[in-house]
Amino acid sequence: MLLLLLAPLFLSPPGAGGAQTPNATSEGCQIIHPPWEGGIRYRGLTRDQVKAISFLPVDYEIEYVCRGEREVVGPKVRKCLANGSWTDMDTPSRCVNRTPHSERRAVYIGALFPMSGGWPGGQACQPAVEMALEDVNSRRDILPDYELKLIHHDSKCDPGQATKYLYELLYNDPIKIILMPGCSSVSTLVAEAARMWNLIVLSYGSSSPALSNRQRFPTFFRTHPSATLHNPTRVKLFEKWGWKKIATIQQTTEVFTSTLDDLEERVKEAGIEITFRQSFFSDPAVPVKNLKRQDARIIVGLFYETEARKVFCEVYKERLFGKKYVWFLIGWYADNWFKTYDPSINCTVDEMTEAVEGHITTEIVMLNPANTRSISNMTSQEFVEKLTKRLKRHPEETGGFQEAPLAYDAIWALALALNKTSGGGGRSGVRLEDFNYNNQTITDQIYRAMNSSSFEGVSGHVVFDASGSRMAWTLIEQLQGGSYKKIGYYDSTKDDLSWSKTDKWIGGLPPADRTLVIETFRFLSQKLFISVSVLSSLGIVLAVVCLSFNIYNSHVRYIQNSQPSLNNLTAVGCSLALAAVFPLGLDGHHIGRSQFPFVCQARLWLLGLGFSLGYGSMFTKIWWVHTVFTKKEEKKEWRKTLEPWKLYATVGLLVGVDVLTLAIWQIVDPLHRTIETFAKEEPKEDIDVSILPKLEHCSSRKMSTWLGIFYGYKGLLLLLGIFLAYETKSVSTEKINDHRAVGMAIYNVAVLCLITAPVTMVLSSQQDAAFAFASLAIVFSSYITLVVLFVPKMRRLITRGEWQSEAQDTMKTGSSTNNHEEEKSRLLEKENRELEKIIAEKEERVSELRHQLQSRQQLRSRRPPPTPPDPSASLPRGPPELPDRLSCDGSRVHLLYK
């Protein structure tokens, strides 16, 4: 029930209405007196109830009314605050006579409304401005001597179009006291030029951070907060959902570039990384594909509404939406912007609706969420209802509907500033009709009045910061089921996030900011490792058997003539090489990270020493066979002087070189654990993870250099061994009676090593194949060596029984028999060498005699015919008979004559 109580005239002196400040109490606010010639409307109270109380509760509102033709000048509505005082008590409310409109002077506003283009905000903002002008002009307490009038054009959110209309506004009468552009791009142009005409610029829809530059735009104000006000909210949401990596895509305009620069600084301070930044001018196809290629998940999009449709059409084509992705967009698009027909895209409404589902918008709070009355005596809901009636289309289809409260409050901010400048508040002021583009004094006074603005508007509390930008809360919304739902508010000045917990996600939970990468190590197949280990173990057993056999039968002549000590070294070398298979197959599946360097060294030393002993002993045999038994005829006596210590020294030299090389390698550049990373693999299941395979290696800083030295040296030995084995294949000697078997073993070892070494280097990234090649090469070469060298000896001794007969002889006669036989053999060899020397001397003498005979015959044929011989002379008929050849029988030399 509404009751109008007109207080008696004697209750308050003239001019005292509302000037008194009642005492503040915890009970509420004390009842105040009405203005002279006026009264107070108490809502919900009867006359008797008002008389019975002295205090009104907190948040209670009263309204001033005036008698007859009078109207209220000053605050028309006051509200009880929690501190026990009424709002705006520093400004008195009076009842004055109405001034006829015909006597009021016009003050003109030049406005540019974007009715189309990137942001068609003028569709709703222009009706809101017209409504505000009507409300201001109807108030007698604000600009009682002036009437605000509007001159406007459609800028189409295009700076080029705006330049044309700006020229018309400035150079055509009447003079405009203020300019009101909409889009940021248009506001940048207008604000930069306005200072040359001493004009204040007040924007209702510009959010570019660049406009906060007071040096560049000294007379610029805006009721629309800066776009950078979105960034603290975005960063807060990133932190709330635990996102550390984001991507951005922007339209190439100053407003979005400067906003993104500010966002980049803020996320860096928060420890968040912008991993990918894309921009486009008109076609977003390639940038969207790049986002998909870079696996962007949390994407901030900065572009106008028309470009937003192009972007999300490409988003649909690239499938860059769904439970794995979150888009952050600007909140000042029309509610059904994605359903609006756009001939520039080839996506249906259903496709666009599917692509945009679940995206987050951050929007400046442009409508007061508290349903309290503003300076215009309207609540925010009453404003929306009144504006909706003036629109030609549904609000969701009208551009700029969300910004309409800002445009409405912009007119009120201007009216209050002009009222303060003109002295409408009771103080003497300037004449607004005296303003011209050269009058900086009036401009400065309007600037100061605008800068000190502070009032309750339909968009909330209106106040400007030092850069002329509006301070406000941020509204957070999410598109759920095709419509926007409020999910929270954020006050950046207090770092206060109010969360309603109504956010919904397609996958049930907020997605990860990147594909969850699961690092997995590729380990050696255990079946392969066990199989090769069994073969290697059997090979070691075989080597031990061969070594035991060789040592046990070392007294047998056949074994002695095969240089058993070198064969023993071969068996030991094969055992070490086979033992290297075990550390070769150990990886992170069996050992820890700290143990890996020891395993790496074990691989290197076992293989190195095993090769040096096994192959080195065989190489020594074949080397000395070639050296001793392929000499020229004049040095054949070397064959009989092969001494064992030379063989051992050769093996020792080869082993020493390897030990020295390995020791230097281990000291200077030791092997350690390194990780090889492969390309990511997508699992078969539809989960938001990818597999990052890794493989452990034994490596060093200069691994290629060391391998080059090692492989080069060993490779030369292998090639030389093949050559020597080929050269000595026809040599027969009892000193090393198994050199042909050694040659065959060298062939097999060399071929396997020369093939396996490069193959394992190529297959190093395939652990199973590399291990199989390397380990099987070791196993086969060791098996072949042991079988070729030792099995024939075993077979001969067993099948012929030589080991049994020689053992029995040894038991009967002792070791003296062997010594006697050896002494006899040495004597026979010495005698044979002497006979060969005598024979060589005789053959040389025979050759000289034959040469002398031939020389005499030639001289005889050249002499004149001889004197007839004296018949009485008795001379021999030819040269003396010479021996034709020499023969040797035992220790005697026979001269055979023709």
Buried (B, 14 or more C-beta within 10 A) or exposed (E): EEBEBEBEEEEBEEEBBBBEEBEBEEEBBBBBBBBBBBBBBBEEBEEEEBEEBEBBEBEBBBBBBBEEEBBBBBBBBBBBBEEBBBBBBEBBBBBBEEBEEEEBEEBBBBBBBBBBBBBBBBBBBBBBBBBBBEBBBEBBBBBBBBBBEBBBBBBBBBBEBBBEBBEEBBEEEEBBBBBBBBBBBBBBBBBBBBBEBBBBBBBBBBBBBBBBBEEEBBBBBBBBBBBBBBBBBBBBBBBEBEBBBBBBBBBEBBBBBBBBEBBBEBBEEBEBBBBBBBBBEEEBBEBBBBBBEEBBBBBBBBBBBBBBBBBBBBBBBBEBBEBBBBBBBBBBBBBBBBBBEBEEBEBEEEBBBBBBBBBBBBBBBBBBEEEBBBBBBBBBEBBBEBBBEEBEEEBBBBBBBBBBBBBBBBBBBBBBBBBBBBEBBEEEBBEBBEBEBEEEEBBBBBBEBBBEBEBBBBBBBBBBEEBBBBBBBBBBBBBBEEEBEEBBBBBBEEEEBEEEEEBEBBEEEBBBBBBEEEEEEBBBBEEBBEBBBEBBBEBBEBBEBBBEBBBEBEBBBBBBBBBBBBBBBBBBBBBBBBBBBBBBBBBBEBBEEEEBBEBBBBBBBBBBBBBBBBBBBBBBBBBBBBBBBEEEEEEEEEBEEBEEEBBBEBBBEBBEBBBEBBEEBBEEBEBBBBEBEEEBEEEEEEEBBBBBBBBBBBBBEEBEEBBEBBBEBBBEBBEBBBEBBBBBEEBEBEBBBBBBBBBBBBBBBBBBBBEBBEBBEEBBEBBBBBBBBBBBBBBBBBBBBBBBBBBEBBEBBEEEEBBEEBEEEBEEEEEEEBEEEEEEEEEEEEEEEEBEEEBEEBEEEBEEEEEEEEEEEEEEEEEEEEEEEEEEEEEEEEEEEEBEEBEEEEEEEEEEEE
